[in-house]
Amino acid sequence: GKRKRLNTSVLYDSDESEDSDILVRKVFAKRHCIMDEDESSEEQQPDKTCPTENVSTNRKQKVFAKLKELARQRATRTSCSSEDCEDSNGEAETEEEPLCHLPLTPPEGSETDSDSMKDFIVEEDDDDDNTEHVKSVNQPQQKELNTSNSELLAYYVPHLSRCDHYVHFKRIVKAFLINAIDDTFLSSLYDGTRQKKYAQDMLLSLHYLDDRFIQPRLENLISRSRWKDRYKERVDCYPDVRIILKNPTNMPCQACELNRYCKFNVLLSGKLYNSRTLEADDFMSDDKQVLKVGMVCANRTRVYHNLKHFKYKLYVDCSSVTELDSVEDEAVKDTVERLFSQLEDSGWIQKRYNDLEDYMNDADSFQEEK
């Protein structure tokens, strides 16, 4: 609005008197002021800085432009060399580098840019020896950072393991083969005596089997049932079960205590064992329980029992393998490796793993009681 009023006033004055001295002075005064401001702003800038500062400013601008060009060339050169010269080990390392650098990568423009600027400044000073020394020092430090970061991730977040389920299963089979020869191996795993990497991997796989595969499904089966605690404890204690079809009888089911047409006898037997060390207890080893249940409880008992005692049954099978094919005066490691290779080549391990998957699928698809 102010600008508009000034323009209209000038036009109005010019319309009235074009040759007026006042108009000329007025117009030229405004233009002179504008020109004076522009000229003064341009003239005052050189006055504020001395010639030496101007020279240093120009030099800094040239150096900065040169550094930017060198940065672009170095980025292009490193990308080309990394694509052409990587071997198989380099590719494996680059695949794992994003995970290793996640928590340690600094934000853009902080440490990475400063390091690259230092390298360029050294090159500008023509000090090749210092450049090679800096590079040789930085490379082992970077490898140490990557290694320590991956170890920290595996230590603090063990359940983020990227192993396949079948890899976990093979570790468990190997641990059972070792324990079948040396019956203190599993107990030493759980009490923390063994700290080597292979032992820690086996312990992780055992926890994975219990906490991720078996226990959640058992809890789901129990939470959706009307089983009494006494019946559940009996199923948990006996590793062997037989479900026999009998004549139906209208009576309270001995699993849920509801009136049903009970036509199945559940025969429970076997030795009580430790769930971790899998060591069997010989106390009342011949004890048996016979319970009459309905059809739904019988099916649930079969699914629950297969999953609950799968680990113990697998250990019993591994023990029988070591008993049948054992060589005297052979080291434990050699015996385990030989037996494990035989079981893997024959498909024995794959078959047991398929059984586990079938048991888990049965537990996941089991229908809720009406």
RADAQUI-V607866 format. One line per field, one symbol per residue. phi: phi as a letter, one per 20 degrees, with the letter a starting at -180 (. if undefined). psi: psi as a letter, one per 40 degrees, with the letter a starting at -180 (. if undefined). burial: b if it has 9 or more other C-alpha atoms within 8 Angstrom, else e. A space follows every 50 residues. Layout:
phi: ???
psi: ???
burial: ???
//
This chain:
phi: .fffffffffffffffbfefffffffffffffffffffffffffffffde gffffffffffffffffffffffffffffffffedfeffffffffefgff egfdffffndffffffffffffffemdfffffffffffffffffffffff fffffecffegeffgffgffffffffffffedfdffffffenfedfffff ffffffffffedeefgfffffffeddfeffffffffedfdbcddecffce bfffedmdfbeeccddddboefbefefmeedeflfefccccdceffffff fffffgffdfffffffffffffffcddfldfffffffffffffffenfff ffffffffffffffefffff
psi: ddddddddddddddddhdehddddddddddddddddddddddddddddii ddddddddddddddddddddddddddddddddddehaddddddddedddd edeehiihecddddddddddddddefgddddddddddddddddddddddd ddddddgdeeheiidddddddddddddddddheeddddddeedheidddd dddddddddddddddddddddddeifiidddddddddheiihhhhahihh ihhedefihighehhhhhiiiiihedefhihehfdeiihhhhiidddddd ddddddddedddddddddddddddgihifhiddddddddddddddeeddd ddddddddddddddehiii.
burial: eeeeeeeeebeebbeeeeeeeebbeebeeeeeeeeeeeeeeeeeeeeeee eeebeeeeeeeeeeeebeebbeeeeeeeeebeeeebeeeebeeeeebeeb beeeeeeeeebbbbebbebbebbeeebeeebeeeeeeeeeeeeeebbebb eebbeeebeeeeeeeeebbbbbbbbbbbbbbeeebbbbbbeeeeeeeebb bbbbbbbbbbbbbbbbbbeebbeeeebbeebbebbbbbbebebeeeeeee bbbbbbbeebbbbbbbbbbbbbbbeeebeebeeebeeeeebbbbbebbeb bbbbbbbbbbebbbbeebbebbeeeeeeeeeeeebbeebbeebbeeebbe ebbeebeebbebbeeeeeee
//
